[in-house]
């Protein structure tokens, strides 16, 4: 295998173009050995334009090469997109968080990737560029072809950044996961929420759970039932029941049964919902 460190985005795209499908984009490369070694690896981790976290008006742009550690410690993300900071802080181990990237978390296409679940709840979209210089914006769900299968062809295109609307004064977000241990363990379940409150009731809700389907999965029925409701203990209990009933999940002899996973999704859905609400309330009280 040959290894090439790109000095610019144009250089990386040129290498891909000349390799004609035999080169592969890498950044943190924490899962490279699991995926199989390419003939040529093109490292884009050090490209400045892919490592930026920028707020423009009411939107946040997070570069695809931003590491989990950088996202978890970013004051901008912690304030404007708390769910993403919490998700990135839960990934792997310190070593993995310091190497693994936001873009890689998506391209890897794991059904319960922590950052991807938080990004889906935040309503993020991915910006990609192919070897011909064409750019496009995709919904996150469109990037998954199946379990651990991505529609992103890393021999022909590069994820540039993720863009999403920041949480405003009346909005909050939160993330939670449940795993057999605190580090180096895939989650049995992870859930993220983004809420908007008006006049003390839910005006907007995005609730995402995994692993349910190949991609992070919105719980539309549960979201709809919350609109117009007050955020209280009765509502939290309602969310637990609705979220558990809405999902169809698979069990595993090595991890947990389907019934237990459904139960966990309900419990975590209630928790992240109320945690997101508390962030709105904290802003109102400060």
Secondary structure, DSSP 8 states (H G I E B T S, - for coil): -EEEE-SSHHHHHHHHHHHTTSEEEESS-TTHHHH---SEEEE-TT-GGGS-EEEETTEEEEETT-BHHHHHH-HHHHHH-HHHHHHHHHSS-HHHHHH-BHHHHHHT--TT-HHHHHHHHHT-EEEEEETTS-EEEEEGGGGEEETTEES--TTTEEEEEEEEE---TTEEEEEEEE-SSSSS---SEEEEEEEEEETTEEEEEEEEEESSSSS-EE-HHHHHHHTT-B-SHHHHHHHHHHHHHH------SSS--HHHHHHHHHHHHHHHHHHHHHHHHHHHH-
